[in-house]
Amino acid sequence: HYRALSTWPTYLPPYFTANLKGYALLHGTSMAAPKVSGIAGVIKSVHPDYSPSRVAALIRKTAEDLGKKGQDKLFGSGEANIYNALK
């Protein structure tokens, strides 16, 4: 869906998704992990009483469903969405 802005080694040529030196627009599990961790941190800061399992359930429940309806092998629970989780 969306790519994440990430650091990119300056000794490599610019990544094809961005012409920014030292940064690139990337995707995949290595970009999903920090995104979901950040979303979990924001949820926890707004709801300090939520348990880790409740935070995880909220992230899954409010994810943007991609692919087949519901959880599937390719997209899992979908794309985590902080806006949906906090509204």
PyMOL Python script that loads the backbone (N, CA, C, O; Angstrom):
from pymol import cmd

cmd.read_pdbstr("""\
ATOM      1  N   HIS A   1       0.847  -1.163   0.000  1.00  0.00           N
ATOM      2  CA  HIS A   1       0.000   0.000   0.000  1.00  0.00           C
ATOM      3  C   HIS A   1       0.897   1.231   0.000  1.00  0.00           C
ATOM      4  O   HIS A   1       1.267   1.703  -1.075  1.00  0.00           O
ATOM      5  N   TYR A   2       1.259   1.767   1.157  1.00  0.00           N
ATOM      6  CA  TYR A   2       2.116   2.940   1.234  1.00  0.00           C
ATOM      7  C   TYR A   2       3.532   2.509   1.562  1.00  0.00           C
ATOM      8  O   TYR A   2       3.747   1.488   2.215  1.00  0.00           O
ATOM      9  N   ARG A   3       4.474   3.279   1.112  1.00  0.00           N
ATOM     10  CA  ARG A   3       5.865   3.019   1.456  1.00  0.00           C
ATOM     11  C   ARG A   3       6.243   3.900   2.634  1.00  0.00           C
ATOM     12  O   ARG A   3       5.634   4.945   2.865  1.00  0.00           O
ATOM     13  N   ALA A   4       7.239   3.476   3.366  1.00  0.00           N
ATOM     14  CA  ALA A   4       7.703   4.222   4.534  1.00  0.00           C
ATOM     15  C   ALA A   4       9.019   4.909   4.205  1.00  0.00           C
ATOM     16  O   ALA A   4       9.889   4.323   3.561  1.00  0.00           O
ATOM     17  N   LEU A   5       9.162   6.154   4.649  1.00  0.00           N
ATOM     18  CA  LEU A   5      10.417   6.869   4.477  1.00  0.00           C
ATOM     19  C   LEU A   5      11.417   6.295   5.460  1.00  0.00           C
ATOM     20  O   LEU A   5      11.151   6.235   6.661  1.00  0.00           O
ATOM     21  N   SER A   6      12.565   5.872   4.955  1.00  0.00           N
ATOM     22  CA  SER A   6      13.566   5.238   5.794  1.00  0.00           C
ATOM     23  C   SER A   6      14.948   5.756   5.414  1.00  0.00           C
ATOM     24  O   SER A   6      15.150   6.299   4.328  1.00  0.00           O
ATOM     25  N   THR A   7      15.876   5.579   6.317  1.00  0.00           N
ATOM     26  CA  THR A   7      17.247   5.949   5.990  1.00  0.00           C
ATOM     27  C   THR A   7      17.791   4.978   4.943  1.00  0.00           C
ATOM     28  O   THR A   7      17.363   3.826   4.869  1.00  0.00           O
ATOM     29  N   TRP A   8      18.736   5.458   4.138  1.00  0.00           N
ATOM     30  CA  TRP A   8      19.341   4.663   3.058  1.00  0.00           C
ATOM     31  C   TRP A   8      20.826   4.995   3.045  1.00  0.00           C
ATOM     32  O   TRP A   8      21.183   6.171   3.107  1.00  0.00           O
ATOM     33  N   PRO A   9      21.702   3.999   2.968  1.00  0.00           N
ATOM     34  CA  PRO A   9      23.137   4.288   3.010  1.00  0.00           C
ATOM     35  C   PRO A   9      23.556   5.303   1.940  1.00  0.00           C
ATOM     36  O   PRO A   9      23.191   5.170   0.772  1.00  0.00           O
ATOM     37  N   THR A  10      24.314   6.301   2.346  1.00  0.00           N
ATOM     38  CA  THR A  10      24.721   7.358   1.414  1.00  0.00           C
ATOM     39  C   THR A  10      25.765   6.871   0.405  1.00  0.00           C
ATOM     40  O   THR A  10      25.963   7.511  -0.627  1.00  0.00           O
ATOM     41  N   TYR A  11      26.431   5.753   0.687  1.00  0.00           N
ATOM     42  CA  TYR A  11      27.416   5.234  -0.253  1.00  0.00           C
ATOM     43  C   TYR A  11      26.755   4.463  -1.404  1.00  0.00           C
ATOM     44  O   TYR A  11      27.428   4.100  -2.369  1.00  0.00           O
ATOM     45  N   LEU A  12      25.438   4.211  -1.309  1.00  0.00           N
ATOM     46  CA  LEU A  12      24.711   3.552  -2.389  1.00  0.00           C
ATOM     47  C   LEU A  12      24.027   4.601  -3.257  1.00  0.00           C
ATOM     48  O   LEU A  12      23.737   5.703  -2.792  1.00  0.00           O
ATOM     49  N   PRO A  13      23.770   4.260  -4.517  1.00  0.00           N
ATOM     50  CA  PRO A  13      23.022   5.213  -5.342  1.00  0.00           C
ATOM     51  C   PRO A  13      21.610   5.381  -4.781  1.00  0.00           C
ATOM     52  O   PRO A  13      21.110   4.489  -4.096  1.00  0.00           O
ATOM     53  N   PRO A  14      20.958   6.524  -5.065  1.00  0.00           N
ATOM     54  CA  PRO A  14      19.594   6.714  -4.556  1.00  0.00           C
ATOM     55  C   PRO A  14      18.692   5.551  -4.950  1.00  0.00           C
ATOM     56  O   PRO A  14      18.760   5.048  -6.071  1.00  0.00           O
ATOM     57  N   TYR A  15      17.851   5.134  -4.015  1.00  0.00           N
ATOM     58  CA  TYR A  15      16.903   4.050  -4.270  1.00  0.00           C
ATOM     59  C   TYR A  15      15.889   4.530  -5.300  1.00  0.00           C
ATOM     60  O   TYR A  15      15.569   5.718  -5.339  1.00  0.00           O
ATOM     61  N   PHE A  16      15.387   3.642  -6.120  1.00  0.00           N
ATOM     62  CA  PHE A  16      14.530   4.039  -7.242  1.00  0.00           C
ATOM     63  C   PHE A  16      13.220   4.706  -6.820  1.00  0.00           C
ATOM     64  O   PHE A  16      12.559   5.332  -7.649  1.00  0.00           O
ATOM     65  N   THR A  17      12.838   4.584  -5.564  1.00  0.00           N
ATOM     66  CA  THR A  17      11.571   5.187  -5.132  1.00  0.00           C
ATOM     67  C   THR A  17      11.721   6.618  -4.663  1.00  0.00           C
ATOM     68  O   THR A  17      10.720   7.287  -4.407  1.00  0.00           O
ATOM     69  N   ALA A  18      12.938   7.102  -4.543  1.00  0.00           N
ATOM     70  CA  ALA A  18      13.143   8.478  -4.092  1.00  0.00           C
ATOM     71  C   ALA A  18      14.488   8.975  -4.592  1.00  0.00           C
ATOM     72  O   ALA A  18      15.443   8.204  -4.682  1.00  0.00           O
ATOM     73  N   ASN A  19      14.566  10.231  -4.910  1.00  0.00           N
ATOM     74  CA  ASN A  19      15.845  10.794  -5.328  1.00  0.00           C
ATOM     75  C   ASN A  19      16.488  11.572  -4.186  1.00  0.00           C
ATOM     76  O   ASN A  19      17.248  12.512  -4.417  1.00  0.00           O
ATOM     77  N   LEU A  20      16.182  11.178  -2.961  1.00  0.00           N
ATOM     78  CA  LEU A  20      16.713  11.831  -1.770  1.00  0.00           C
ATOM     79  C   LEU A  20      17.978  11.122  -1.317  1.00  0.00           C
ATOM     80  O   LEU A  20      17.961   9.905  -1.130  1.00  0.00           O
ATOM     81  N   LYS A  21      19.054  11.833  -1.140  1.00  0.00           N
ATOM     82  CA  LYS A  21      20.297  11.215  -0.682  1.00  0.00           C
ATOM     83  C   LYS A  21      20.163  10.872   0.805  1.00  0.00           C
ATOM     84  O   LYS A  21      19.834  11.726   1.628  1.00  0.00           O
ATOM     85  N   GLY A  22      20.419   9.630   1.122  1.00  0.00           N
ATOM     86  CA  GLY A  22      20.350   9.185   2.505  1.00  0.00           C
ATOM     87  C   GLY A  22      18.984   8.694   2.955  1.00  0.00           C
ATOM     88  O   GLY A  22      18.828   8.255   4.095  1.00  0.00           O
ATOM     89  N   TYR A  23      17.982   8.762   2.064  1.00  0.00           N
ATOM     90  CA  TYR A  23      16.632   8.300   2.399  1.00  0.00           C
ATOM     91  C   TYR A  23      16.049   7.537   1.226  1.00  0.00           C
ATOM     92  O   TYR A  23      16.463   7.733   0.083  1.00  0.00           O
ATOM     93  N   ALA A  24      15.096   6.675   1.501  1.00  0.00           N
ATOM     94  CA  ALA A  24      14.400   5.928   0.461  1.00  0.00           C
ATOM     95  C   ALA A  24      12.988   5.614   0.944  1.00  0.00           C
ATOM     96  O   ALA A  24      12.723   5.578   2.146  1.00  0.00           O
ATOM     97  N   LEU A  25      12.100   5.388   0.003  1.00  0.00           N
ATOM     98  CA  LEU A  25      10.739   4.957   0.317  1.00  0.00           C
ATOM     99  C   LEU A  25      10.702   3.443   0.158  1.00  0.00           C
ATOM    100  O   LEU A  25      10.829   2.925  -0.951  1.00  0.00           O
ATOM    101  N   LEU A  26      10.528   2.742   1.264  1.00  0.00           N
ATOM    102  CA  LEU A  26      10.625   1.284   1.281  1.00  0.00           C
ATOM    103  C   LEU A  26       9.334   0.658   1.785  1.00  0.00           C
ATOM    104  O   LEU A  26       8.468   1.345   2.327  1.00  0.00           O
ATOM    105  N   HIS A  27       9.214  -0.659   1.602  1.00  0.00           N
ATOM    106  CA  HIS A  27       8.063  -1.390   2.122  1.00  0.00           C
ATOM    107  C   HIS A  27       8.516  -2.796   2.506  1.00  0.00           C
ATOM    108  O   HIS A  27       9.651  -3.188   2.237  1.00  0.00           O
ATOM    109  N   GLY A  28       7.628  -3.540   3.130  1.00  0.00           N
ATOM    110  CA  GLY A  28       7.936  -4.903   3.534  1.00  0.00           C
ATOM    111  C   GLY A  28       7.928  -5.039   5.050  1.00  0.00           C
ATOM    112  O   GLY A  28       7.622  -4.086   5.767  1.00  0.00           O
ATOM    113  N   THR A  29       8.262  -6.221   5.527  1.00  0.00           N
ATOM    114  CA  THR A  29       8.197  -6.485   6.966  1.00  0.00           C
ATOM    115  C   THR A  29       9.172  -5.623   7.758  1.00  0.00           C
ATOM    116  O   THR A  29       8.898  -5.278   8.907  1.00  0.00           O
ATOM    117  N   SER A  30      10.315  -5.271   7.151  1.00  0.00           N
ATOM    118  CA  SER A  30      11.268  -4.447   7.888  1.00  0.00           C
ATOM    119  C   SER A  30      10.744  -3.031   8.080  1.00  0.00           C
ATOM    120  O   SER A  30      11.224  -2.320   8.962  1.00  0.00           O
ATOM    121  N   MET A  31       9.793  -2.611   7.296  1.00  0.00           N
ATOM    122  CA  MET A  31       9.156  -1.301   7.464  1.00  0.00           C
ATOM    123  C   MET A  31       7.878  -1.425   8.292  1.00  0.00           C
ATOM    124  O   MET A  31       7.484  -0.480   8.975  1.00  0.00           O
ATOM    125  N   ALA A  32       7.234  -2.586   8.231  1.00  0.00           N
ATOM    126  CA  ALA A  32       5.987  -2.795   8.977  1.00  0.00           C
ATOM    127  C   ALA A  32       6.243  -2.867  10.479  1.00  0.00           C
ATOM    128  O   ALA A  32       5.452  -2.348  11.266  1.00  0.00           O
ATOM    129  N   ALA A  33       7.327  -3.500  10.879  1.00  0.00           N
ATOM    130  CA  ALA A  33       7.606  -3.669  12.309  1.00  0.00           C
ATOM    131  C   ALA A  33       7.740  -2.327  13.037  1.00  0.00           C
ATOM    132  O   ALA A  33       7.099  -2.155  14.075  1.00  0.00           O
ATOM    133  N   PRO A  34       8.538  -1.367  12.550  1.00  0.00           N
ATOM    134  CA  PRO A  34       8.605  -0.094  13.273  1.00  0.00           C
ATOM    135  C   PRO A  34       7.306   0.704  13.190  1.00  0.00           C
ATOM    136  O   PRO A  34       6.972   1.443  14.115  1.00  0.00           O
ATOM    137  N   LYS A  35       6.572   0.558  12.085  1.00  0.00           N
ATOM    138  CA  LYS A  35       5.298   1.271  11.956  1.00  0.00           C
ATOM    139  C   LYS A  35       4.311   0.765  13.011  1.00  0.00           C
ATOM    140  O   LYS A  35       3.693   1.565  13.713  1.00  0.00           O
ATOM    141  N   VAL A  36       4.161  -0.540  13.124  1.00  0.00           N
ATOM    142  CA  VAL A  36       3.218  -1.113  14.082  1.00  0.00           C
ATOM    143  C   VAL A  36       3.683  -0.854  15.518  1.00  0.00           C
ATOM    144  O   VAL A  36       2.856  -0.623  16.400  1.00  0.00           O
ATOM    145  N   SER A  37       4.989  -0.892  15.758  1.00  0.00           N
ATOM    146  CA  SER A  37       5.509  -0.579  17.093  1.00  0.00           C
ATOM    147  C   SER A  37       5.188   0.865  17.470  1.00  0.00           C
ATOM    148  O   SER A  37       4.812   1.144  18.609  1.00  0.00           O
ATOM    149  N   GLY A  38       5.336   1.772  16.522  1.00  0.00           N
ATOM    150  CA  GLY A  38       5.002   3.172  16.769  1.00  0.00           C
ATOM    151  C   GLY A  38       3.528   3.356  17.053  1.00  0.00           C
ATOM    152  O   GLY A  38       3.152   4.103  17.956  1.00  0.00           O
ATOM    153  N   ILE A  39       2.688   2.674  16.283  1.00  0.00           N
ATOM    154  CA  ILE A  39       1.241   2.749  16.499  1.00  0.00           C
ATOM    155  C   ILE A  39       0.896   2.206  17.885  1.00  0.00           C
ATOM    156  O   ILE A  39       0.069   2.783  18.591  1.00  0.00           O
ATOM    157  N   ALA A  40       1.526   1.098  18.275  1.00  0.00           N
ATOM    158  CA  ALA A  40       1.276   0.529  19.605  1.00  0.00           C
ATOM    159  C   ALA A  40       1.684   1.515  20.692  1.00  0.00           C
ATOM    160  O   ALA A  40       0.983   1.654  21.694  1.00  0.00           O
ATOM    161  N   GLY A  41       2.805   2.200  20.505  1.00  0.00           N
ATOM    162  CA  GLY A  41       3.259   3.177  21.488  1.00  0.00           C
ATOM    163  C   GLY A  41       2.301   4.351  21.633  1.00  0.00           C
ATOM    164  O   GLY A  41       2.048   4.819  22.743  1.00  0.00           O
ATOM    165  N   VAL A  42       1.768   4.829  20.506  1.00  0.00           N
ATOM    166  CA  VAL A  42       0.820   5.943  20.556  1.00  0.00           C
ATOM    167  C   VAL A  42      -0.477   5.503  21.238  1.00  0.00           C
ATOM    168  O   VAL A  42      -1.025   6.234  22.062  1.00  0.00           O
ATOM    169  N   ILE A  43      -0.963   4.314  20.896  1.00  0.00           N
ATOM    170  CA  ILE A  43      -2.178   3.796  21.546  1.00  0.00           C
ATOM    171  C   ILE A  43      -1.950   3.696  23.051  1.00  0.00           C
ATOM    172  O   ILE A  43      -2.810   4.095  23.837  1.00  0.00           O
ATOM    173  N   LYS A  44      -0.808   3.170  23.451  1.00  0.00           N
ATOM    174  CA  LYS A  44      -0.500   3.003  24.876  1.00  0.00           C
ATOM    175  C   LYS A  44      -0.399   4.360  25.573  1.00  0.00           C
ATOM    176  O   LYS A  44      -0.777   4.488  26.738  1.00  0.00           O
ATOM    177  N   SER A  45       0.110   5.372  24.866  1.00  0.00           N
ATOM    178  CA  SER A  45       0.203   6.698  25.495  1.00  0.00           C
ATOM    179  C   SER A  45      -1.174   7.330  25.690  1.00  0.00           C
ATOM    180  O   SER A  45      -1.388   8.082  26.642  1.00  0.00           O
ATOM    181  N   VAL A  46      -2.103   7.025  24.789  1.00  0.00           N
ATOM    182  CA  VAL A  46      -3.470   7.550  24.905  1.00  0.00           C
ATOM    183  C   VAL A  46      -4.282   6.713  25.888  1.00  0.00           C
ATOM    184  O   VAL A  46      -5.148   7.234  26.591  1.00  0.00           O
ATOM    185  N   HIS A  47      -4.000   5.424  25.931  1.00  0.00           N
ATOM    186  CA  HIS A  47      -4.726   4.486  26.810  1.00  0.00           C
ATOM    187  C   HIS A  47      -3.716   3.702  27.663  1.00  0.00           C
ATOM    188  O   HIS A  47      -3.483   2.522  27.404  1.00  0.00           O
ATOM    189  N   PRO A  48      -3.122   4.337  28.666  1.00  0.00           N
ATOM    190  CA  PRO A  48      -2.083   3.657  29.453  1.00  0.00           C
ATOM    191  C   PRO A  48      -2.576   2.410  30.193  1.00  0.00           C
ATOM    192  O   PRO A  48      -1.774   1.569  30.598  1.00  0.00           O
ATOM    193  N   ASP A  49      -3.868   2.296  30.363  1.00  0.00           N
ATOM    194  CA  ASP A  49      -4.428   1.137  31.063  1.00  0.00           C
ATOM    195  C   ASP A  49      -4.583  -0.089  30.157  1.00  0.00           C
ATOM    196  O   ASP A  49      -4.848  -1.184  30.653  1.00  0.00           O
ATOM    197  N   TYR A  50      -4.425   0.070  28.857  1.00  0.00           N
ATOM    198  CA  TYR A  50      -4.593  -1.072  27.938  1.00  0.00           C
ATOM    199  C   TYR A  50      -3.451  -2.070  28.123  1.00  0.00           C
ATOM    200  O   TYR A  50      -2.287  -1.687  28.241  1.00  0.00           O
ATOM    201  N   SER A  51      -3.801  -3.344  28.147  1.00  0.00           N
ATOM    202  CA  SER A  51      -2.803  -4.411  28.203  1.00  0.00           C
ATOM    203  C   SER A  51      -2.201  -4.590  26.804  1.00  0.00           C
ATOM    204  O   SER A  51      -2.782  -4.138  25.818  1.00  0.00           O
ATOM    205  N   PRO A  52      -1.039  -5.246  26.716  1.00  0.00           N
ATOM    206  CA  PRO A  52      -0.459  -5.495  25.395  1.00  0.00           C
ATOM    207  C   PRO A  52      -1.410  -6.251  24.461  1.00  0.00           C
ATOM    208  O   PRO A  52      -1.459  -5.966  23.265  1.00  0.00           O
ATOM    209  N   SER A  53      -2.154  -7.202  24.997  1.00  0.00           N
ATOM    210  CA  SER A  53      -3.075  -7.957  24.140  1.00  0.00           C
ATOM    211  C   SER A  53      -4.230  -7.082  23.662  1.00  0.00           C
ATOM    212  O   SER A  53      -4.728  -7.262  22.550  1.00  0.00           O
ATOM    213  N   ARG A  54      -4.655  -6.143  24.492  1.00  0.00           N
ATOM    214  CA  ARG A  54      -5.732  -5.232  24.077  1.00  0.00           C
ATOM    215  C   ARG A  54      -5.236  -4.262  22.998  1.00  0.00           C
ATOM    216  O   ARG A  54      -5.970  -3.947  22.061  1.00  0.00           O
ATOM    217  N   VAL A  55      -3.999  -3.795  23.129  1.00  0.00           N
ATOM    218  CA  VAL A  55      -3.406  -2.929  22.100  1.00  0.00           C
ATOM    219  C   VAL A  55      -3.315  -3.694  20.780  1.00  0.00           C
ATOM    220  O   VAL A  55      -3.689  -3.169  19.732  1.00  0.00           O
ATOM    221  N   ALA A  56      -2.822  -4.928  20.827  1.00  0.00           N
ATOM    222  CA  ALA A  56      -2.697  -5.746  19.616  1.00  0.00           C
ATOM    223  C   ALA A  56      -4.059  -5.992  18.982  1.00  0.00           C
ATOM    224  O   ALA A  56      -4.195  -5.928  17.760  1.00  0.00           O
ATOM    225  N   ALA A  57      -5.061  -6.272  19.798  1.00  0.00           N
ATOM    226  CA  ALA A  57      -6.414  -6.509  19.277  1.00  0.00           C
ATOM    227  C   ALA A  57      -6.968  -5.256  18.609  1.00  0.00           C
ATOM    228  O   ALA A  57      -7.624  -5.347  17.571  1.00  0.00           O
ATOM    229  N   LEU A  58      -6.711  -4.088  19.194  1.00  0.00           N
ATOM    230  CA  LEU A  58      -7.187  -2.840  18.607  1.00  0.00           C
ATOM    231  C   LEU A  58      -6.505  -2.580  17.258  1.00  0.00           C
ATOM    232  O   LEU A  58      -7.152  -2.138  16.308  1.00  0.00           O
ATOM    233  N   ILE A  59      -5.214  -2.854  17.178  1.00  0.00           N
ATOM    234  CA  ILE A  59      -4.499  -2.672  15.916  1.00  0.00           C
ATOM    235  C   ILE A  59      -5.083  -3.584  14.845  1.00  0.00           C
ATOM    236  O   ILE A  59      -5.318  -3.143  13.720  1.00  0.00           O
ATOM    237  N   ARG A  60      -5.318  -4.845  15.179  1.00  0.00           N
ATOM    238  CA  ARG A  60      -5.903  -5.785  14.208  1.00  0.00           C
ATOM    239  C   ARG A  60      -7.311  -5.360  13.809  1.00  0.00           C
ATOM    240  O   ARG A  60      -7.665  -5.393  12.631  1.00  0.00           O
ATOM    241  N   LYS A  61      -8.115  -4.961  14.800  1.00  0.00           N
ATOM    242  CA  LYS A  61      -9.523  -4.605  14.550  1.00  0.00           C
ATOM    243  C   LYS A  61      -9.653  -3.372  13.660  1.00  0.00           C
ATOM    244  O   LYS A  61     -10.590  -3.280  12.867  1.00  0.00           O
ATOM    245  N   THR A  62      -8.730  -2.431  13.779  1.00  0.00           N
ATOM    246  CA  THR A  62      -8.842  -1.172  13.048  1.00  0.00           C
ATOM    247  C   THR A  62      -7.941  -1.104  11.822  1.00  0.00           C
ATOM    248  O   THR A  62      -7.835  -0.057  11.183  1.00  0.00           O
ATOM    249  N   ALA A  63      -7.291  -2.216  11.493  1.00  0.00           N
ATOM    250  CA  ALA A  63      -6.435  -2.255  10.304  1.00  0.00           C
ATOM    251  C   ALA A  63      -7.286  -2.110   9.045  1.00  0.00           C
ATOM    252  O   ALA A  63      -8.447  -2.519   9.009  1.00  0.00           O
ATOM    253  N   GLU A  64      -6.688  -1.526   8.028  1.00  0.00           N
ATOM    254  CA  GLU A  64      -7.364  -1.382   6.740  1.00  0.00           C
ATOM    255  C   GLU A  64      -7.293  -2.729   6.025  1.00  0.00           C
ATOM    256  O   GLU A  64      -6.205  -3.205   5.701  1.00  0.00           O
ATOM    257  N   ASP A  65      -8.431  -3.330   5.783  1.00  0.00           N
ATOM    258  CA  ASP A  65      -8.487  -4.659   5.174  1.00  0.00           C
ATOM    259  C   ASP A  65      -8.025  -4.583   3.715  1.00  0.00           C
ATOM    260  O   ASP A  65      -8.542  -3.788   2.931  1.00  0.00           O
ATOM    261  N   LEU A  66      -7.062  -5.409   3.372  1.00  0.00           N
ATOM    262  CA  LEU A  66      -6.536  -5.470   2.004  1.00  0.00           C
ATOM    263  C   LEU A  66      -6.736  -6.885   1.480  1.00  0.00           C
ATOM    264  O   LEU A  66      -6.774  -7.838   2.258  1.00  0.00           O
ATOM    265  N   GLY A  67      -6.861  -7.022   0.192  1.00  0.00           N
ATOM    266  CA  GLY A  67      -7.023  -8.362  -0.386  1.00  0.00           C
ATOM    267  C   GLY A  67      -8.390  -8.933  -0.099  1.00  0.00           C
ATOM    268  O   GLY A  67      -9.389  -8.214  -0.075  1.00  0.00           O
ATOM    269  N   LYS A  68      -8.425 -10.254   0.121  1.00  0.00           N
ATOM    270  CA  LYS A  68      -9.689 -10.916   0.444  1.00  0.00           C
ATOM    271  C   LYS A  68     -10.255 -10.372   1.742  1.00  0.00           C
ATOM    272  O   LYS A  68      -9.502  -9.961   2.626  1.00  0.00           O
ATOM    273  N   LYS A  69     -11.567 -10.366   1.863  1.00  0.00           N
ATOM    274  CA  LYS A  69     -12.227  -9.853   3.067  1.00  0.00           C
ATOM    275  C   LYS A  69     -11.792 -10.670   4.274  1.00  0.00           C
ATOM    276  O   LYS A  69     -11.785 -11.901   4.231  1.00  0.00           O
ATOM    277  N   GLY A  70     -11.430  -9.979   5.353  1.00  0.00           N
ATOM    278  CA  GLY A  70     -10.988 -10.648   6.568  1.00  0.00           C
ATOM    279  C   GLY A  70      -9.514 -10.997   6.511  1.00  0.00           C
ATOM    280  O   GLY A  70      -8.808 -10.614   5.578  1.00  0.00           O
ATOM    281  N   GLN A  71      -9.065 -11.715   7.502  1.00  0.00           N
ATOM    282  CA  GLN A  71      -7.655 -12.108   7.570  1.00  0.00           C
ATOM    283  C   GLN A  71      -7.345 -13.130   6.484  1.00  0.00           C
ATOM    284  O   GLN A  71      -8.114 -14.064   6.253  1.00  0.00           O
ATOM    285  N   ASP A  72      -6.213 -12.939   5.824  1.00  0.00           N
ATOM    286  CA  ASP A  72      -5.809 -13.900   4.795  1.00  0.00           C
ATOM    287  C   ASP A  72      -4.293 -14.078   4.820  1.00  0.00           C
ATOM    288  O   ASP A  72      -3.579 -13.332   5.490  1.00  0.00           O
ATOM    289  N   LYS A  73      -3.814 -15.078   4.079  1.00  0.00           N
ATOM    290  CA  LYS A  73      -2.391 -15.411   4.084  1.00  0.00           C
ATOM    291  C   LYS A  73      -1.513 -14.288   3.546  1.00  0.00           C
ATOM    292  O   LYS A  73      -0.426 -14.051   4.073  1.00  0.00           O
ATOM    293  N   LEU A  74      -1.957 -13.606   2.523  1.00  0.00           N
ATOM    294  CA  LEU A  74      -1.130 -12.601   1.869  1.00  0.00           C
ATOM    295  C   LEU A  74      -1.059 -11.293   2.657  1.00  0.00           C
ATOM    296  O   LEU A  74       0.020 -10.716   2.793  1.00  0.00           O
ATOM    297  N   PHE A  75      -2.182 -10.823   3.172  1.00  0.00           N
ATOM    298  CA  PHE A  75      -2.228  -9.521   3.839  1.00  0.00           C
ATOM    299  C   PHE A  75      -2.423  -9.603   5.351  1.00  0.00           C
ATOM    300  O   PHE A  75      -2.446  -8.570   6.019  1.00  0.00           O
ATOM    301  N   GLY A  76      -2.564 -10.790   5.896  1.00  0.00           N
ATOM    302  CA  GLY A  76      -2.783 -10.927   7.337  1.00  0.00           C
ATOM    303  C   GLY A  76      -4.047 -10.202   7.755  1.00  0.00           C
ATOM    304  O   GLY A  76      -5.110 -10.408   7.170  1.00  0.00           O
ATOM    305  N   SER A  77      -3.933  -9.353   8.768  1.00  0.00           N
ATOM    306  CA  SER A  77      -5.087  -8.584   9.240  1.00  0.00           C
ATOM    307  C   SER A  77      -5.240  -7.265   8.502  1.00  0.00           C
ATOM    308  O   SER A  77      -6.177  -6.513   8.769  1.00  0.00           O
ATOM    309  N   GLY A  78      -4.339  -6.974   7.583  1.00  0.00           N
ATOM    310  CA  GLY A  78      -4.406  -5.738   6.814  1.00  0.00           C
ATOM    311  C   GLY A  78      -3.326  -4.761   7.210  1.00  0.00           C
ATOM    312  O   GLY A  78      -2.362  -5.133   7.879  1.00  0.00           O
ATOM    313  N   GLU A  79      -3.479  -3.508   6.801  1.00  0.00           N
ATOM    314  CA  GLU A  79      -2.487  -2.479   7.088  1.00  0.00           C
ATOM    315  C   GLU A  79      -2.890  -1.712   8.345  1.00  0.00           C
ATOM    316  O   GLU A  79      -3.976  -1.138   8.412  1.00  0.00           O
ATOM    317  N   ALA A  80      -2.014  -1.709   9.327  1.00  0.00           N
ATOM    318  CA  ALA A  80      -2.273  -0.985  10.583  1.00  0.00           C
ATOM    319  C   ALA A  80      -2.533   0.485  10.272  1.00  0.00           C
ATOM    320  O   ALA A  80      -1.864   1.076   9.424  1.00  0.00           O
ATOM    321  N   ASN A  81      -3.513   1.071  10.964  1.00  0.00           N
ATOM    322  CA  ASN A  81      -3.920   2.444  10.678  1.00  0.00           C
ATOM    323  C   ASN A  81      -4.148   3.191  11.993  1.00  0.00           C
ATOM    324  O   ASN A  81      -5.137   2.946  12.684  1.00  0.00           O
ATOM    325  N   ILE A  82      -3.243   4.089  12.334  1.00  0.00           N
ATOM    326  CA  ILE A  82      -3.335   4.808  13.600  1.00  0.00           C
ATOM    327  C   ILE A  82      -4.590   5.678  13.669  1.00  0.00           C
ATOM    328  O   ILE A  82      -5.203   5.802  14.728  1.00  0.00           O
ATOM    329  N   TYR A  83      -4.963   6.267  12.561  1.00  0.00           N
ATOM    330  CA  TYR A  83      -6.162   7.122  12.557  1.00  0.00           C
ATOM    331  C   TYR A  83      -7.388   6.304  12.965  1.00  0.00           C
ATOM    332  O   TYR A  83      -8.162   6.731  13.822  1.00  0.00           O
ATOM    333  N   ASN A  84      -7.566   5.132  12.357  1.00  0.00           N
ATOM    334  CA  ASN A  84      -8.699   4.280  12.702  1.00  0.00           C
ATOM    335  C   ASN A  84      -8.624   3.831  14.172  1.00  0.00           C
ATOM    336  O   ASN A  84      -9.651   3.742  14.845  1.00  0.00           O
ATOM    337  N   ALA A  85      -7.431   3.555  14.657  1.00  0.00           N
ATOM    338  CA  ALA A  85      -7.287   3.063  16.026  1.00  0.00           C
ATOM    339  C   ALA A  85      -7.633   4.120  17.072  1.00  0.00           C
ATOM    340  O   ALA A  85      -8.068   3.780  18.172  1.00  0.00           O
ATOM    341  N   LEU A  86      -7.441   5.404  16.737  1.00  0.00           N
ATOM    342  CA  LEU A  86      -7.672   6.448  17.741  1.00  0.00           C
ATOM    343  C   LEU A  86      -9.004   7.162  17.623  1.00  0.00           C
ATOM    344  O   LEU A  86      -9.344   7.965  18.490  1.00  0.00           O
ATOM    345  N   LYS A  87      -9.767   6.891  16.573  1.00  0.00           N
ATOM    346  CA  LYS A  87     -11.051   7.598  16.456  1.00  0.00           C
ATOM    347  C   LYS A  87     -12.161   6.881  17.158  1.00  0.00           C
ATOM    348  O   LYS A  87     -13.300   7.348  17.151  1.00  0.00           O
TER     349      LYS A  87
END
""", "prot")
cmd.dss("prot")
cmd.show_as("cartoon", "prot")
cmd.util.cbc("prot")
cmd.orient("prot")
